Amino acid sequence: MKTIQLGATSQSVSAVALGIMRMVRLNPDQAAGVLNTVHEHGVDFIDSADIYGNGQSETVFGQALKRSGLHRDDFWIQSKGGIVLDPKRSKGELVFGQRYDFSKAHLIKTVDGILQRMQVDYLDSFLLHRPDPLMELDDVAAAFDELQTAGKVRHFGVSNFNPMQVAMLQAALGQKLMINQLQFGVMHTGPIQFGLHTNMQDAASVNRDGEIIEYSRLHGMTIQAWSPYQYGMFAGTFIDNPKFPELNKQLQALADKYGVTKNAIATAWILRHPANMQVILGSMNPQHLKESMTGADVQLTRQEWYDTYFAAGNDLP
């Protein structure tokens, strides 16, 4: 398994992580099988959030880790917080936010709940899930200091933040923000597409995210790519989707060349970018996970990377 350097540290972690959002679908024995599968293939990174499965995904994970025969230190365990669920609309795997809350009291309560559900003593990293416009910088700083001093969280990051939001928060913190978790993949290319269309007036030139990839590279932040096989936000997968015949033809050609699957090529496409990215896989199917993880060992050529970008409907000016 290919590894990456996490943030501006010497910490090496697997280039592919297991996201446990869907672990609520499994019983603890099934989930233990998933953990053993990814561990056997070199994945040592777990990504979660307090809202996944309304908290039940983390409960299943905690039970599964104990049944798997693996140990706490076999994984870098990460979770996210800051979204308050709407109980009237949230049920099981389907969850909706009522508000975002970065108050010190809420963040500390959130981490305590995560640790209890996952049955671990600390998180290797804790991310703020989505930007809160009511964020009080001193409040967040105080929460991070208390969590770190108490040994509950070792490192911090953000998710879905733009560069100015990251910079504003970083200026108030004593800790270095290591991670920004963003949607990125061959059918979600806005963060690079607008840069290719600099000094143009077409739709592709619209800068919707700020220079988030460039900012992350300059400041030594790891980008974690969520929903790597999705088009849109939660519209569905592009793999084997008849809406995208040219892309699937290209993915299949490369899959045949490298002896892997289309999912593996889509993984390799993300990891070919030099921005020190990590791909988060969310499947709970051991076979699908094994097929997707092999992409970490595929090194696409520059032309193959560009040809896949073109097959997804993009162009060069």
C-alpha positions in Angstrom: 0.0 0.0 0.0 1.3 3.4 -1.0 1.8 5.8 1.9 1.6 9.6 2.2 3.1 12.0 4.6 0.2 13.4 6.8 0.2 17.2 6.8 3.5 18.9 7.6 4.6 16.0 9.8 6.8 13.0 9.4 3.8 10.7 10.1 3.3 8.2 7.3 -0.2 6.8 6.7 -1.9 4.7 4.0 -2.9 6.7 0.9 -6.3 5.1 1.1 -8.5 5.4 4.2 -11.6 3.6 5.3 -14.6 5.8 5.9 -17.1 4.2 8.2 -20.2 6.3 7.4 -22.1 3.2 6.2 -20.9 0.9 9.0 -24.3 1.3 10.6 -25.5 -1.2 8.0 -23.4 -4.0 9.5 -23.4 -6.0 12.7 -20.2 -6.0 14.7 -19.0 -9.3 13.3 -19.4 -8.1 9.7 -17.7 -4.8 10.6 -14.8 -6.7 12.1 -14.4 -8.5 8.8 -14.2 -5.2 7.0 -11.5 -3.9 9.5 -9.5 -7.1 9.0 -9.8 -6.9 5.2 -8.5 -3.3 5.0 -5.8 -3.9 7.6 -4.5 -7.0 5.7 -4.2 -4.8 2.6 -2.2 -2.0 4.4 -4.9 0.5 5.2 -4.2 2.0 8.6 -6.5 5.0 8.6 -10.1 5.2 9.8 -12.3 8.2 9.1 -15.6 8.9 10.9 -17.9 11.6 12.0 -20.2 11.9 15.0 -23.3 12.1 12.8 -22.6 9.0 10.7 -25.6 6.6 11.3 -26.7 9.1 14.0 -23.7 7.9 16.0 -24.4 4.3 15.5 -21.6 3.8 12.9 -19.1 4.7 15.6 -20.8 2.3 18.1 -20.5 -0.6 15.6 -16.9 0.4 14.9 -16.0 0.2 18.6 -17.6 -3.2 19.0 -16.0 -4.4 15.8 -12.5 -3.3 16.7 -12.7 -5.4 19.9 -13.9 -8.5 17.9 -11.4 -8.1 15.1 -8.4 -9.1 17.1 -6.8 -5.8 16.0 -5.6 -3.1 18.4 -6.2 0.6 18.8 -2.7 1.4 17.6 -3.2 -0.5 14.4 -5.2 2.5 13.0 -5.0 6.2 12.9 -8.5 7.0 14.1 -10.1 10.3 13.0 -13.6 11.7 13.5 -15.4 14.9 12.7 -17.9 17.1 14.6 -19.7 20.4 14.7 -23.0 19.4 13.0 -26.0 19.3 15.2 -28.6 16.8 13.8 -32.2 17.6 13.3 -33.9 14.8 15.2 -37.2 15.2 13.3 -35.6 14.5 10.0 -32.7 12.2 10.9 -33.1 8.5 11.1 -30.5 5.8 10.8 -28.2 6.4 7.9 -30.1 9.4 6.6 -29.2 12.5 8.6 -29.8 16.2 8.3 -28.3 19.1 10.2 -30.2 21.5 12.3 -27.2 23.9 12.7 -23.5 24.0 13.0 -22.0 24.5 16.4 -18.3 25.2 17.1 -18.9 26.4 20.7 -16.3 25.1 23.1 -18.9 23.2 25.1 -20.3 21.5 22.1 -17.0 20.5 20.6 -15.8 19.0 23.9 -19.1 17.1 24.4 -18.8 15.9 20.8 -15.3 14.4 21.3 -16.4 12.8 24.6 -19.3 11.1 22.8 -17.1 9.9 20.0 -14.5 8.4 22.4 -17.3 6.6 24.3 -18.9 5.2 21.2 -15.7 4.1 19.6 -14.4 2.7 22.9 -11.0 4.4 22.5 -9.1 6.8 24.8 -8.1 9.4 22.2 -8.5 10.4 18.6 -5.4 10.8 16.4 -7.2 13.6 14.6 -10.4 15.6 15.0 -11.9 17.7 12.2 -14.5 20.5 12.1 -17.0 19.0 9.8 -18.3 22.1 7.9 -17.7 25.9 8.3 -19.8 27.5 11.0 -20.5 31.2 10.2 -21.0 31.8 13.9 -17.6 30.4 14.8 -15.9 32.2 17.6 -12.2 31.8 17.0 -11.2 32.0 20.7 -13.8 29.5 21.6 -12.5 27.0 19.1 -8.9 27.6 20.2 -9.9 27.0 23.8 -11.7 23.8 22.9 -8.7 22.5 20.9 -6.3 23.4 23.8 -8.4 21.6 26.3 -8.9 18.5 24.2 -5.2 18.3 23.4 -4.1 18.9 27.0 -6.5 16.2 28.3 -5.0 13.8 25.8 -8.3 13.3 24.0 -7.2 14.6 20.6 -3.6 14.6 19.2 -4.1 16.5 15.9 -6.7 18.8 14.3 -8.0 19.7 10.9 -11.1 20.8 9.0 -13.5 19.6 6.4 -15.0 21.5 3.5 -13.3 24.8 4.4 -12.1 27.3 1.8 -8.6 28.9 2.0 -9.7 32.1 3.8 -11.7 30.1 6.4 -8.6 27.9 7.0 -6.3 30.9 7.3 -8.6 32.7 9.7 -9.0 29.8 12.0 -5.3 28.9 11.8 -4.4 32.4 13.0 -6.2 31.8 16.3 -4.8 28.3 17.0 -1.7 27.0 18.8 -2.0 23.8 16.8 -1.2 23.3 13.1 -4.3 22.4 11.0 -3.1 19.2 9.3 -6.0 18.1 7.1 -8.8 19.5 4.9 -11.4 16.9 3.8 -13.0 17.8 0.5 -15.0 16.2 -2.3 -12.7 15.5 -5.2 -12.6 13.0 -8.0 -12.6 12.6 -11.7 -16.3 13.9 -11.8 -15.8 16.6 -9.2 -12.9 18.6 -10.5 -13.8 22.2 -9.8 -10.7 22.8 -7.6 -8.5 22.2 -10.6 -10.8 23.1 -13.5 -11.0 26.8 -12.8 -7.2 27.0 -12.6 -6.9 25.5 -16.1 -9.3 28.2 -17.3 -7.6 31.1 -15.8 -8.1 34.4 -17.6 -11.2 33.1 -19.4 -14.9 33.9 -19.2 -16.5 30.4 -19.6 -18.3 28.5 -16.9 -15.3 26.4 -16.2 -13.3 29.5 -15.1 -15.6 30.2 -12.1 -13.7 29.9 -8.9 -16.2 28.3 -6.4 -13.7 26.9 -3.8 -10.9 29.5 -3.7 -7.4 28.2 -4.4 -7.9 25.3 -1.9 -5.5 22.9 -3.6 -2.8 25.5 -4.0 -3.3 26.8 -0.5 -3.1 23.2 0.9 0.1 22.5 -0.9 1.7 25.8 0.2 0.8 25.2 3.9 1.5 21.5 4.1 -2.1 20.3 4.6 -3.3 16.9 3.4 -6.4 16.9 1.3 -8.7 13.9 2.0 -10.9 13.2 -1.0 -14.4 12.0 0.0 -17.0 10.4 -2.3 -14.3 9.7 -4.9 -16.6 7.8 -7.2 -19.6 10.2 -7.0 -20.8 12.7 -9.5 -22.5 15.8 -8.1 -22.7 15.8 -4.3 -24.8 12.7 -3.6 -26.2 12.1 -7.1 -24.7 8.6 -7.4 -21.6 6.8 -8.8 -20.2 7.4 -12.2 -18.7 3.9 -12.3 -20.7 1.7 -14.8 -23.2 4.5 -15.1 -24.7 4.8 -18.7 -24.8 8.6 -18.3 -21.0 8.6 -18.7 -20.1 6.2 -21.5 -16.8 7.9 -22.6 -15.5 8.0 -19.0 -16.3 4.4 -18.4 -14.7 3.4 -21.7 -11.5 5.2 -20.7 -11.6 3.7 -17.2 -12.1 0.2 -18.6 -9.2 0.6 -21.0 -6.8 1.7 -18.2 -8.2 -1.1 -15.9 -7.4 -3.6 -18.6 -3.9 -2.2 -19.1 -3.0 -2.3 -15.4 -5.0 -5.4 -14.5 -7.3 -3.7 -12.0 -10.9 -2.4 -11.8 -12.5 0.9 -12.9 -12.7 1.9 -9.2 -9.0 1.4 -8.9 -8.3 3.6 -11.8 -10.5 6.3 -10.3 -8.5 6.0 -7.1 -5.2 6.2 -9.0 -6.4 9.3 -10.8 -6.8 11.2 -7.5 -3.5 9.9 -6.1 -1.6 10.9 -9.3 -2.1 14.6 -8.3 1.0 15.9 -6.5 -1.0 17.6 -3.7 -0.4 14.8 -1.1 -4.0 13.6 -1.2 -5.6 10.7 0.6 -8.6 8.8 -0.8 -11.5 7.9 1.6 -13.3 4.7 0.6 -16.8 4.3 2.0 -17.8 0.8 0.8 -18.6 -1.8 3.4 -18.1 -4.6 0.9 -14.8 -6.3 1.4 -14.4 -7.3 -2.2 -15.2 -3.8 -3.5 -12.7 -2.4 -1.0 -9.9 -4.8 -2.1 -10.6 -3.8 -5.8 -10.6 -0.1 -5.1 -7.5 -0.2 -2.8 -5.3 -1.6 -5.6 -5.5 1.8 -7.3 -3.0 3.1 -4.7 -0.4 0.9 -6.5 -1.1 2.2 -10.0 0.9 5.1 -11.3 -0.9 6.7 -14.3 1.1 8.5 -16.9 0.6 12.2 -17.4 -1.3 11.5 -20.7 -3.5 8.9 -19.1 -4.4 11.3 -16.3 -5.3 14.0 -18.8 -7.2 11.6 -21.1 -9.3 10.5 -18.1 -10.0 14.2 -17.3 -11.1 14.7 -20.9 -13.3 11.6 -20.8 -15.1 13.1 -17.9 -16.2 15.9 -20.1 -13.5 18.5 -19.4 -11.2 20.3 -21.8 -8.1 22.4 -22.1 -8.3 26.0 -23.2 
